[in-house]
Amino acid sequence: MLPGSHPIDILRFNTCGSVDDGKSTLIGRLLYDSKNLMEDQIEALERSADITGGGQINLANLTDGLRAEREQGITIDVAYRYFATPRRRFIVADTPGHVQYTRNMVTGASSANLSVVLVDARQGVIEQSRRHTYIAALLGIPHVVIAVNKMDLVDWSEARFREIREQFEAFLPRLNVLRDVKFIPISALNGDNVVDPSPRTPWYEGPPLLRHLENVHIASDWNLEGLRFPVQWVNRPHAPRDPALHDFRGLSGQLAGGIVRAGDKVLVLPGGLRSTVRQIHTFDGPLAEAFSPQSVTLLLADDLDVSRGDMIVGADHLPGVGSDLRAKLCWMHQKPLVRGRKFWLKHTTQTVQAVVTTLESRINIATYDEEPDPPQLLLNDIGAVRLQTSKPLVYDGYAQNRLTGAFILIEPGTNLTVAAGMLQPPAELYKPEYTDFAI
Amino acid sequence: MPSYHLDHLAYLETEAVHVMREVAAEFERPALLFSGGKDSICLLRLAEKAFRPSDLPMPLLNVDTGHHFPELNEFRDRRASELGAKLIVRKVEDAIAAGVAVPTPGEISRNRLQIPTLLAAIEEFRFDCAIGGARRDEEKARAKERFFSFRDAFGQWDPKNQRPELWNLYNARVNPGEHMRVFPLSNWTEMDVWEYIRRERLEVPRIYFSHRRLAVRRGGQWLPVTDLLPPKPNETVRELVVRVRTIGDIISTGLVESPANTVDDIIAEIAAARVTERGSRADDKTSEAAMEDRKKAGYF
């Protein structure tokens, strides 16, 4: 890239597939063919090839980072990789496909703009493919690519590619949140349609994978409707030398949704206090407006009692406020989840106590059937639950806002993160006490 | 029509500022590891972005191996005082004298001895969190580490038992005696760091830029000739025009022959580089799992 060239942005994606679908090989191929590998990395690859691979470079070794997993030959955890093209920077979460590692895929997918679901062209849609697609939908990933891999092993058959696409299209409508799904025939091992278009697929008219990743439109992936500003840290200088700062009381945080402008009327929830944004303060000077996901400091016109965990919202697109919540949960711990257990629940910038009051259903993510009233949720299970929190949350449905609709559960004592939660939309939205609030 | 879209540096910045503020809000006694190197220089700017006009709500901490580049320590001290920040320095030498760190006979490198020195400092000040400038693109073991990386009472990292990290919801809970390492630059690359230094017009120590230095050829690298590293009779010694790309101890930091005199030059050089940053660090070359082993023991 030339110094001072046009602004580029970041695309975050994850890869998922079964154990031998070639995820790590695909990432290795993307790095290798887009000239993002350095000589010492290639050297290290060649060194390990001599030891373990009989002289053949194994692109998967690039991402299978920990010694433990090189020994086992499977990726045991989420690894992050970085590469760049002149158009974009990429952050790749390499998430394992082994059946018991749903938890890792959920983790890698939580912040992704795009998911690459790998399918072995010989096998077509298998149970794993349905799981991965379900999780992409559950996590609200805006864009999905189904990469039909190992096309070289089915003689680059267009009929086979179409057949697999039809297998997917038979169940995708059940996941109606997936609006942008692309199918690409590739061979990660040989590099066909990964970075460069393949001469072996004249029947395929779409772009190779990397070109699609460079061009997919992500500017609207952030929710810009409805201001959501979770107060993260109260900025109040102690004994400032500058007298102008004596009354400085800033509310610092990262916008989780919407746009805020100086002069905006706002509500502080859950208390319901009203004020006006006096200034949007940043280290680089005041801003006229700020948008999600910027980190800023708001100064309000009134000296209100506001602290971490409060949420500043705008006059329209109000959120829900409540402590009786319904959510989808991905359970991530060996010890099964049973009804009545208490946890710490972290949502935006606040941590409250929560009890799981009802296990409504367990979702079979291979068949998408819901099994009602399960006795427990096991590691890697996804279920629908009801929770009661010790304090009300200010929240949105996860499908509306990934940041104000998400939470984690933490086990008291061990402090382990045991579940990822996605809130259902509130039954009713917050109603301001004063009707004159509407502008 | 305004564009509500962040470029890559603005995105990385807002993510890191969010992480910094989570640390300030969630921990009782955090510290920020500041060496004077380019990554921790970015950390300091991010701390200013997160916390001004307040004072930085945490002291700066540095483990001095006694093998630092003098230019780096001078810069570290000056920068801390410019920011009005409290700087705590703990020396490997003192840790050796106190029996906290035990050198391996015959080993000159103090890289490993940083670990017990750092852990002792964390214990001394009862820090429950240490912010570091490590990046995931540096190395394969780091690529798997979380933003909030839990350390048990022995300061150890357990790569197979990491807390899943979802969305921007960081689990910061630790029990007494345990602590957290937090890495706001996790998603930054070497190029991002230099582009940020350019955008923010940050000062960096002179040794990142081209200068003349006496160097000895050893282990396929040019290393600085100092009292700590006298050349052996059969080794080649040259005066070269060099710079450092990554700063470790003065006895293990490879010098890169380079005319790069400005941040723009450095960015152009990295864009064309054919080896990674850590390719010039002898401490990482020991074995393919070198970093994994050190991190498990409590390394940065």
Interface residues (C-beta under 8 A of the other chain):
Chain A: M1 P3 P7 I8 D9 I10 M38 E39 D40 Q41 A44 R47 S48 T63 G65 L66 R67 A68 I76 D77 V78 A79 Y80 R81 Y82 A84 R89 I91 R103 N104 V106 T107 S110 S111 A219 W222 L224 Q232 W233 N235 R236 P237 H238 P240 D242 L245 F248 S252 G253 Q254 I259 T282 F283 D284 E289 F291 P293 Q294 S295 R308 M332 W344 K346 H347 T349 R402 L403 A406 F407 I408 I410 N415 L416 T417 A420
Chain B: P2 S3 Y4 H5 L6 D7 H8 A10 Y11 L12 E13 T14 E15 V17 H18 R21 E22 A24 A25 E48 K49 A50 F51 R52 P53 S54 D55 R136 D137 K140 A141 A143 K144 P159 K160 Q162 R163 P164 E165 L166 W167 N168 L169 N171 R173 V174 N175 S186 N187 T189 M191 D192 R198 D264 I267 A268 A271 A273 R274 V275 T276 R278 G279 E288 A289 E292
